Amino acid sequence: EITAECLLAEAAVVAKQYDRDATTTSPKELWSLASIFLSDYISFESMGTTDFHEIFECLKGNRGPWWTFETEPHHEELLYQALSVILQIGDDDGVDSSTPETEEEIQRLCTMQTVKSLFLPLALCSEGISVDQSFIDGNAWRNIPRISMYNFVKTLMKVSNLIHRVDTMERYLKLGSREKSLPLCCAVVLEAVNDAITSITSTLPPGMYQDMPELSGLYSAAFKTSVGGRLWNEALEACISNSEEDDKNDNLKHLIVEMVRVGNIGKLVDMSLTVVDGSGDLFQFATKIIEEAALEQKDDVDSCLDYWGCLYTLHASRGNWRQAAEAMDLCGKVTVSNALSKPKPLTSGASKKIMDQASLSAHVCAHAVSLVEKTSRQYIGEQRDTILTKEDIDRRAVRASALRALSMDECSPDSISSILKSPSLDTIDILARMGYYEHAIAIAAGVSSKRMSNPSGVDVFFDSLRHVLCTYLVPAAMACSATGDED
């Protein structure tokens, strides 16, 4: 074990300067060698498991959630004595074991929650009496062959040792490796985790291992290791295999958010067809989790994570264009609402990011709606009782472009809040005043088509166009003409 730890420490050093094209020993080779050394003392000899179900039922008794047995620190010595007596059976019966158990292994076995929950209740019955052969020959063991009990404990010890190998390798994995070598090192640790999982599921009764806290812990270890090495398929498999619902849901959320964080959206789209618990595919979970994550970070204007873009990509990958448009519509509304709620003026960088996002989301929303096959379905907002037709969305996109152009002008109002809040007629006026005639006329046309006419009967577009021409465009043209005549 000491040799293995030295190799793992060396691997951490090598990983920091490892070059894939070099001829030196790779970190993965060192990790693989360390894994072999850590398994040298683990017994892989075949043992009879036919009585394990009966042993488990005997130890469990009539308890429901048997794995939740509460222990106290002074119980550990008693448990150690009880397990030592059981392991002595092998010596008494002349069992030839190639890997005799050590004191350290028995102490480690005593720390397993499964072992505590199964053996402590009976060991406590012997408290005050010497835990000797009478512990084996009591009524609880009457119908169970002694050698079967020995094999059962030896099997649990093998599981304990395999878990210890995983814990040791995980500890060194946390020291960090370069991105090039990390997936390779994580793959070696994952093999060790899978060895432990296989040992549990192939030798212990299903009614026992399904509730073992150690199995859930191993699946969590497999998940964390896979995510750390960006082994996405393995991470999803470990997540789905975990029987602990809380852990499964937390890990699933972490997996999706992490894939978004590193920008591996293409892989997320590929994985979105995976069925989770028969209740639906990963797509349903992913869209919900990403939208929640997007709403959680709405106040962080400096965040670089594009959750809304990822949500749009997922819907677009299935041709769900209305849902894709809904995602970008919500993105724009959250962005603008966030900007208007800030009590202090935003930095120029934050202001630019907000205006860019608002404009982009408006145009992408308009594009997505235009891709809906049936024109009668080209609208959004059905779930929020605020229907926006394609025409409404197109007008909003025009306005968003105009406001973005206005915000980028050095002479524009300092606060983007005042720009975003300005009524349409005020926006038309300031755009024309600053020379953005095309944007001003485009917004006027949009307002006109929406209102059809104002209450006094004057057409909004004609009124706005006359205002732009008479107040700004004609005087500007005349000034230019006068300047030209002077020259």
Order of alpha helices (4+ residues) and beta strands (2+ residues): alpha-alpha-alpha-alpha-alpha-alpha-alpha-alpha-alpha-alpha-alpha-alpha-alpha-alpha-alpha-alpha-alpha-alpha-beta-beta-alpha-alpha-alpha-alpha-alpha-alpha
